[in-house]
Amino acid sequence: ELCHFLQILALFLCLSGMNQAELSRSRSKPFFQSGRTRTKRSWVWNQFFVLEEYMGTDPLYVGKLHSDVDKGDGSIKYILSGEGASSIFIIDENTGDIHATKRLDREEQAYYTLRAQALDRLTNKPVEPESEFVIKIQDINDNEPKFLDGPYTAGVPEMSPVGTSVVQVTATDADDPTYGNSARVVYSILQGQPYFSVEPKTGVIKTALPNMDREAKDQYLLVIQAKDMVGQNGGLSGTTSVTVTLTDVNDNPPRFPRRSYQYNVPESLPVASVVARIKAADADVGPNAEMEYKIVDGDGLGVFKISVDKDTQEGIITIQKELDFEAKTSYTLRIEAANMHVDPRFLSLGPFSDMTTVKIIVEDVDEPPVFTSRLYSMVVSEAAKVGTIIGTVAAHDPDASNSPVR
């Protein structure tokens, strides 16, 4: 507050000095008076500046208008017109002194264009052509920086190197950027260290730590501050939040939770039936977790096949041929799972594939007896007596128990 007071006091003294230095400006055209020689006159006035946000009870002195026709005998009166005349700015018709009667805000209006007239008090006729002048509103630091686009959301790939750009935040300050440091903003990070940093001048947020792992933590909440007066004490500040999400890269190989699996399958299971579902675990997501499975070895290469479920990334083992417990009671499959999309940057973390063994046990099912032939041909004489043997059919139990058949 003391710094602000001293700054405003210095500005006021400076402006007062400017107001005391009168400048000549010829704005009028030659003025003719009847019966007299032609004379050329000009307005003389001060450079007008008014400090914004004046809170005093008395009208604020702006400056003084003066014509060189005015000899100080009261014969000249001054009138004011234009923007804010009478409503904001008033003039002493005798002295030409201008005062502001209301608090002014540079951010609402930076300057006012007014017109002045010097009249002969007796005849009420102009003694000078009408002249135009400007009252500029001098800025003070009364506006804090604001993040008009906040809060922000952004993403950056996990495992990004230090210094990778994430997003740029921008704060605007309604104060005058051409005067002093009131609108000169610097950025700092209040929350989000040591993972991220921000460029003080540009507002660009960057990664500050290497090897940030999405699988360990995938989201960070940052708080960014913008402070005017180039960050000096007494400056005004504003904040915004930035939610940064780490996006996935393929830095995790697929791994089977177990080295071997065993499944029991009845021999009666139809062809194309699902025997088992297995899945290699992958901490990545999306395309980085997509896998393909294949049977690379084993005695069931022609009997079983494996495909991938696109939704769950499971390996689905199905039957390609009928099973026969009496012919073979078990099969062993060597299965590989591998990522479909490998990132060369992370090959050192591989290999991005894994192997497991699947043993399939074929279970016996009580099958019906089987005839030795599907069709028997027999001949009998029409004269045969009742009880004559015509022929014989034969059936056997295909199960290993070879149960009797009747």
C-alpha positions as CSV (number, residue, x, y, z in Angstrom):
1,E,0.0,0.0,0.0
2,L,2.9,2.4,0.8
3,C,4.5,1.6,-2.6
4,H,1.2,2.3,-4.3
5,F,0.8,5.6,-2.4
6,L,4.3,6.7,-3.3
7,Q,3.8,5.7,-6.9
8,I,0.6,7.6,-7.2
9,L,2.1,10.6,-5.4
10,A,5.1,10.7,-7.8
11,L,2.7,10.4,-10.8
12,F,0.5,13.2,-9.4
13,L,3.6,15.5,-8.9
14,C,4.8,14.7,-12.4
15,L,1.4,15.4,-13.9
16,S,1.1,18.6,-11.9
17,G,4.5,19.7,-13.4
18,M,3.1,18.9,-16.8
19,N,0.0,20.9,-16.1
20,Q,2.1,23.9,-15.2
21,A,4.0,23.9,-18.5
22,E,1.8,25.7,-20.9
23,L,2.0,24.6,-24.6
24,S,1.0,26.8,-27.5
25,R,-1.1,25.2,-30.2
26,S,-2.5,27.2,-33.2
27,R,-5.9,25.7,-34.0
28,S,-7.7,28.8,-35.2
29,K,-8.1,30.4,-38.5
30,P,-7.6,34.2,-39.0
31,F,-10.4,36.0,-37.2
32,F,-11.8,39.2,-38.6
33,Q,-13.4,42.0,-36.7
34,S,-15.3,44.7,-38.5
35,G,-13.4,48.0,-38.8
36,R,-10.2,46.5,-37.4
37,T,-7.0,45.1,-38.9
38,R,-6.9,41.3,-39.3
39,T,-5.4,39.6,-36.3
40,K,-4.5,35.9,-35.8
41,R,-4.9,34.6,-32.3
42,S,-4.5,31.1,-30.8
43,W,-5.6,29.1,-27.8
44,V,-3.1,28.4,-25.1
45,W,-3.8,25.5,-22.7
46,N,-2.1,22.9,-20.6
47,Q,-1.5,19.2,-21.5
48,F,-4.5,17.6,-19.7
49,F,-4.2,14.4,-17.8
50,V,-6.5,13.1,-15.1
51,L,-5.6,10.3,-12.7
52,E,-8.3,7.6,-12.7
53,E,-10.1,6.4,-9.6
54,Y,-9.9,9.7,-7.7
55,M,-11.9,9.2,-4.6
56,G,-11.7,12.7,-3.0
57,T,-14.8,14.7,-2.0
58,D,-13.8,17.9,-3.9
59,P,-13.8,18.2,-7.7
60,L,-10.5,17.1,-9.2
61,Y,-8.5,19.9,-10.9
62,V,-7.8,19.0,-14.5
63,G,-6.2,22.1,-16.1
64,K,-6.7,25.6,-17.3
65,L,-7.9,27.0,-20.6
66,H,-6.7,30.4,-21.7
67,S,-7.0,32.6,-24.7
68,D,-4.4,35.3,-25.4
69,V,-7.4,37.6,-26.0
70,D,-8.1,37.4,-22.3
71,K,-6.5,40.4,-20.5
72,G,-7.8,39.3,-17.1
73,D,-10.4,42.1,-16.9
74,G,-13.3,39.7,-16.8
75,S,-14.5,40.5,-20.3
76,I,-14.0,36.9,-21.6
77,K,-16.0,33.9,-20.5
78,Y,-15.2,30.3,-21.3
79,I,-17.7,27.6,-22.2
80,L,-17.1,23.8,-22.6
81,S,-18.9,21.3,-24.8
82,G,-18.3,17.7,-26.0
83,E,-17.9,14.4,-24.3
84,G,-18.7,14.7,-20.6
85,A,-19.1,18.4,-20.6
86,S,-21.3,19.5,-17.6
87,S,-21.9,15.9,-16.6
88,I,-18.3,15.0,-15.8
89,F,-16.2,18.1,-16.6
90,I,-17.1,21.6,-15.5
91,I,-15.3,24.9,-16.4
92,D,-15.1,28.1,-14.5
93,E,-16.3,30.6,-17.1
94,N,-14.2,33.4,-15.6
95,T,-10.8,31.6,-15.1
96,G,-11.0,28.7,-17.6
97,D,-10.2,26.2,-14.8
98,I,-11.6,22.7,-15.6
99,H,-12.5,20.2,-12.9
100,A,-13.7,16.6,-12.9
101,T,-16.8,16.0,-10.8
102,K,-17.0,12.2,-11.0
103,R,-14.6,9.3,-10.5
104,L,-13.1,8.3,-13.8
105,D,-12.2,4.8,-14.9
106,R,-9.6,4.5,-17.7
107,E,-10.8,1.0,-18.5
108,E,-14.3,2.4,-19.2
109,Q,-13.0,5.3,-21.3
110,A,-9.4,6.3,-21.9
111,Y,-9.9,9.8,-23.1
112,Y,-12.5,12.5,-23.7
113,T,-12.7,14.9,-26.6
114,L,-14.0,18.3,-25.7
115,R,-14.4,21.7,-27.4
116,A,-13.7,25.0,-25.8
117,Q,-15.1,28.5,-26.7
118,A,-14.0,31.9,-25.6
119,L,-16.9,34.5,-25.7
120,D,-17.1,38.2,-25.2
121,R,-19.1,38.5,-22.0
122,L,-21.1,41.5,-23.2
123,T,-21.9,40.5,-26.8
124,N,-21.8,36.7,-26.2
125,K,-19.9,36.5,-29.5
126,P,-16.8,34.3,-29.9
127,V,-13.5,36.0,-29.8
128,E,-11.7,32.9,-30.9
129,P,-12.7,30.0,-33.2
130,E,-13.9,26.9,-31.3
131,S,-11.0,24.7,-30.3
132,E,-10.8,21.0,-29.7
133,F,-8.7,19.3,-27.0
134,V,-8.4,15.9,-25.3
135,I,-8.4,15.0,-21.7
136,K,-6.5,11.7,-21.2
137,I,-7.3,9.5,-18.2
138,Q,-4.0,8.4,-16.6
139,D,-3.8,4.8,-15.6
140,I,-3.2,3.4,-12.1
141,N,-2.8,-0.3,-11.2
142,D,-6.4,-1.1,-10.3
143,N,-7.0,-4.2,-12.3
144,E,-5.7,-7.7,-11.5
145,P,-4.6,-10.1,-14.3
146,K,-7.4,-12.4,-15.4
147,F,-7.3,-15.8,-17.2
148,L,-10.2,-15.4,-19.5
149,D,-9.8,-18.9,-21.0
150,G,-9.4,-20.8,-17.7
151,P,-9.6,-23.2,-16.1
152,Y,-7.5,-25.2,-18.6
153,T,-7.2,-28.9,-19.4
154,A,-4.2,-30.4,-21.3
155,G,-2.5,-33.7,-21.9
156,V,1.1,-34.7,-22.3
157,P,2.5,-38.2,-23.1
158,E,3.9,-40.1,-20.1
159,M,7.7,-40.6,-20.0
160,S,8.1,-37.3,-21.8
161,P,11.6,-35.7,-21.5
162,V,12.1,-32.7,-19.2
163,G,11.1,-29.4,-20.9
164,T,8.3,-30.9,-23.0
165,S,5.6,-28.2,-23.6
166,V,2.2,-29.0,-22.2
167,V,0.0,-25.9,-22.7
168,Q,0.3,-22.1,-22.7
169,V,-1.9,-20.0,-20.3
170,T,-2.5,-16.4,-20.9
171,A,-3.6,-13.7,-18.5
172,T,-4.9,-10.3,-19.6
173,D,-4.7,-7.1,-17.6
174,A,-7.1,-4.2,-18.3
175,D,-4.6,-1.6,-17.2
176,D,-2.7,0.6,-19.7
177,P,0.0,-1.6,-21.3
178,T,1.8,1.6,-22.6
179,Y,2.3,3.1,-19.2
180,G,4.4,1.8,-16.4
181,N,4.3,-1.8,-15.3
182,S,0.6,-2.0,-14.4
183,A,-0.1,-4.5,-17.2
184,R,3.2,-6.3,-17.4
185,V,2.5,-9.8,-16.2
186,V,4.8,-12.6,-15.0
187,Y,3.7,-16.2,-14.4
188,S,4.6,-18.5,-11.5
189,I,3.4,-22.0,-10.4
190,L,1.8,-22.2,-7.0
191,Q,0.8,-25.9,-7.1
192,G,2.2,-28.7,-9.3
193,Q,5.9,-28.7,-8.5
194,P,8.2,-30.5,-8.9
195,Y,6.4,-32.2,-11.8
196,F,5.8,-29.1,-13.9
197,S,7.2,-25.5,-14.4
198,V,5.9,-22.4,-16.1
199,E,7.8,-19.9,-18.2
200,P,7.6,-16.5,-16.3
201,K,7.2,-14.4,-19.4
202,T,5.2,-16.6,-21.9
203,G,3.0,-18.7,-19.6
204,V,4.1,-21.9,-21.3
205,I,3.8,-24.9,-18.9
206,K,6.5,-27.6,-19.3
207,T,7.3,-30.9,-17.7
208,A,10.0,-30.6,-15.0
209,L,10.6,-34.3,-14.1
210,P,11.6,-37.2,-16.3
211,N,9.9,-40.6,-16.5
212,M,6.5,-39.6,-15.2
213,D,4.5,-42.8,-15.3
214,R,0.8,-42.8,-16.2
215,E,0.4,-46.2,-14.5
216,A,1.6,-44.7,-11.2
217,K,-0.4,-41.4,-11.5
218,D,-2.3,-40.2,-14.5
219,Q,-3.5,-36.7,-13.5
220,Y,-2.1,-33.6,-11.9
221,L,-3.8,-30.3,-10.8
222,L,-1.7,-27.2,-11.3
223,V,-2.4,-23.7,-10.0
224,I,-0.8,-20.9,-12.0
225,Q,-0.5,-17.3,-10.8
226,A,-0.2,-14.2,-13.0
227,K,1.1,-11.1,-11.2
228,D,1.4,-7.6,-12.7
229,M,4.0,-4.9,-11.9
230,V,6.5,-7.5,-13.3
231,G,5.9,-9.6,-10.2
232,Q,7.1,-6.9,-7.8
233,N,5.7,-6.4,-4.3
234,G,2.5,-4.6,-4.4
235,G,1.4,-6.0,-7.7
236,L,-2.0,-7.5,-8.2
237,S,-2.4,-11.2,-9.1
238,G,-4.9,-13.7,-10.4
239,T,-4.8,-17.5,-10.6
240,T,-6.2,-20.3,-12.7
241,S,-6.1,-24.1,-12.6
242,V,-4.7,-26.4,-15.1
243,T,-5.6,-30.1,-15.1
244,V,-2.9,-32.1,-16.9
245,T,-3.5,-35.7,-17.9
246,L,-0.7,-38.1,-18.8
247,T,-1.6,-39.9,-22.0
248,D,-0.5,-43.5,-22.5
249,V,2.5,-44.7,-24.4
250,N,3.4,-48.4,-24.9
251,D,6.0,-48.7,-22.1
252,N,4.6,-51.9,-20.5
253,P,5.1,-55.4,-22.1
254,P,2.3,-58.0,-21.9
255,R,2.9,-60.6,-19.3
256,F,0.9,-63.8,-18.5
257,P,0.0,-64.0,-14.8
258,R,0.8,-67.7,-14.8
259,R,3.4,-69.8,-16.5
260,S,1.0,-72.6,-17.2
261,Y,-2.8,-73.3,-17.4
262,Q,-4.8,-76.5,-17.3
263,Y,-8.4,-77.0,-18.6
264,N,-10.6,-80.1,-18.7
265,V,-12.7,-80.6,-21.8
266,P,-15.3,-83.3,-22.4
267,E,-14.7,-85.3,-25.5
268,S,-18.2,-84.6,-26.7
269,L,-17.7,-80.9,-27.1
270,P,-18.7,-79.8,-30.6
271,V,-16.2,-78.3,-33.1
272,A,-15.8,-74.5,-32.9
273,S,-16.7,-74.6,-29.2
274,V,-14.6,-72.4,-26.8
275,V,-12.2,-74.4,-24.7
276,A,-10.6,-71.6,-22.6
277,R,-9.9,-67.9,-22.4
278,I,-6.5,-66.7,-21.3
279,K,-5.2,-63.1,-21.0
280,A,-1.8,-61.5,-20.7
281,A,-1.8,-58.5,-18.4
282,D,-0.8,-55.1,-19.9
283,A,-0.9,-51.9,-17.8
284,D,-1.2,-49.8,-21.0
285,V,-4.6,-48.8,-22.5
286,G,-6.1,-48.4,-25.9
287,P,-4.0,-49.4,-28.9
288,N,-0.9,-49.7,-26.7
289,A,-2.6,-52.7,-25.0
290,E,-3.8,-54.5,-28.1
291,M,-2.3,-58.0,-28.5
292,E,-2.3,-60.9,-30.8
293,Y,-2.0,-64.6,-29.7
294,K,-0.7,-67.6,-31.5
295,I,0.1,-71.3,-30.8
296,V,3.8,-71.6,-31.5
297,D,4.3,-75.2,-30.4
298,G,2.7,-78.3,-28.9
299,D,0.9,-81.5,-30.0
300,G,-2.5,-79.7,-30.5
301,L,-1.5,-77.5,-33.4
302,G,-4.1,-79.0,-35.8
303,V,-6.8,-79.6,-33.1
304,F,-7.0,-76.2,-31.5
305,K,-6.7,-72.6,-32.6
306,I,-6.5,-69.3,-30.8
307,S,-7.9,-65.9,-31.7
308,V,-8.2,-62.5,-29.9
309,D,-11.3,-60.9,-28.4
310,K,-11.0,-57.2,-29.6
311,D,-13.0,-55.9,-26.7
312,T,-11.3,-57.7,-23.8
313,Q,-7.9,-58.6,-25.5
314,E,-8.3,-62.2,-24.3
315,G,-7.0,-65.1,-26.2
316,I,-9.9,-67.5,-27.1
317,I,-8.9,-71.2,-27.6
318,T,-11.4,-73.1,-29.7
319,I,-11.7,-76.7,-31.1
320,Q,-11.0,-77.4,-34.7
321,K,-11.4,-81.2,-34.7
322,E,-13.6,-83.6,-32.7
323,L,-12.0,-84.9,-29.6
324,D,-11.7,-88.6,-28.8
325,F,-10.7,-89.6,-25.3
326,E,-10.0,-93.2,-26.4
327,A,-7.6,-91.8,-29.0
328,K,-5.8,-89.1,-27.0
329,T,-6.4,-88.0,-23.5
330,S,-4.5,-84.7,-23.3
331,Y,-2.9,-81.9,-25.4
332,T,-0.2,-79.4,-24.7
333,L,-0.1,-76.0,-26.3
334,R,2.7,-73.3,-26.2
335,I,1.1,-69.9,-26.6
336,E,2.6,-66.5,-27.2
337,A,1.1,-63.1,-26.6
338,A,2.6,-60.0,-28.2
339,N,1.8,-56.3,-28.5
340,M,0.6,-55.3,-31.9
341,H,2.0,-51.7,-31.7
342,V,5.5,-51.4,-30.3
343,D,7.2,-48.1,-29.6
344,P,10.9,-48.2,-30.5
345,R,11.8,-45.8,-27.7
346,F,10.9,-48.4,-25.1
347,L,12.4,-51.6,-26.6
348,S,14.8,-51.7,-23.7
349,L,11.9,-52.4,-21.4
350,G,10.9,-55.5,-23.4
351,P,10.6,-58.0,-24.9
352,F,7.0,-56.9,-25.7
353,S,5.8,-60.5,-25.8
354,D,5.4,-63.4,-23.4
355,M,4.9,-67.2,-23.4
356,T,2.7,-69.6,-21.4
357,T,1.8,-73.3,-21.5
358,V,-1.8,-74.5,-21.8
359,K,-2.6,-78.2,-21.0
360,I,-6.0,-79.5,-22.2
361,I,-7.3,-82.7,-20.5
362,V,-9.8,-84.6,-22.5
363,E,-12.5,-86.1,-20.3
364,D,-14.2,-89.4,-21.1
365,V,-18.0,-89.3,-21.9
366,D,-20.2,-92.4,-21.7
367,E,-20.8,-93.0,-25.4
368,P,-23.6,-95.2,-26.8
369,P,-22.8,-98.6,-28.4
370,V,-21.6,-98.6,-32.0
371,F,-22.8,-101.2,-34.5
372,T,-20.1,-102.8,-36.6
373,S,-22.0,-101.7,-39.7
374,R,-24.6,-99.0,-40.4
375,L,-26.5,-101.4,-42.8
376,Y,-26.9,-105.2,-42.7
377,S,-28.3,-107.2,-45.7
378,M,-30.0,-110.6,-44.9
379,V,-31.8,-113.1,-47.0
380,V,-34.5,-115.4,-45.7
381,S,-36.6,-118.0,-47.5
382,E,-40.3,-117.5,-47.5
383,A,-40.6,-121.1,-46.4
384,A,-38.5,-120.6,-43.3
385,K,-40.1,-121.7,-40.1
386,V,-40.6,-119.5,-37.0
387,G,-37.5,-119.3,-35.0
388,T,-35.1,-119.7,-37.9
389,I,-32.0,-117.6,-37.5
390,I,-31.9,-115.0,-40.4
391,G,-28.5,-113.3,-39.5
392,T,-26.5,-111.6,-36.8
393,V,-25.9,-107.9,-35.9
394,A,-22.9,-106.8,-33.7
395,A,-22.3,-103.7,-31.6
396,H,-19.6,-102.7,-29.1
397,D,-19.1,-100.1,-26.4
398,P,-16.5,-97.5,-27.7
399,D,-15.6,-96.4,-24.2
400,A,-12.4,-97.7,-22.5
401,S,-14.6,-99.6,-20.1
402,N,-16.0,-101.7,-23.0
403,S,-19.2,-102.4,-21.1
404,P,-21.4,-105.3,-22.2
405,V,-23.9,-104.6,-24.9
406,R,-27.4,-106.1,-25.1
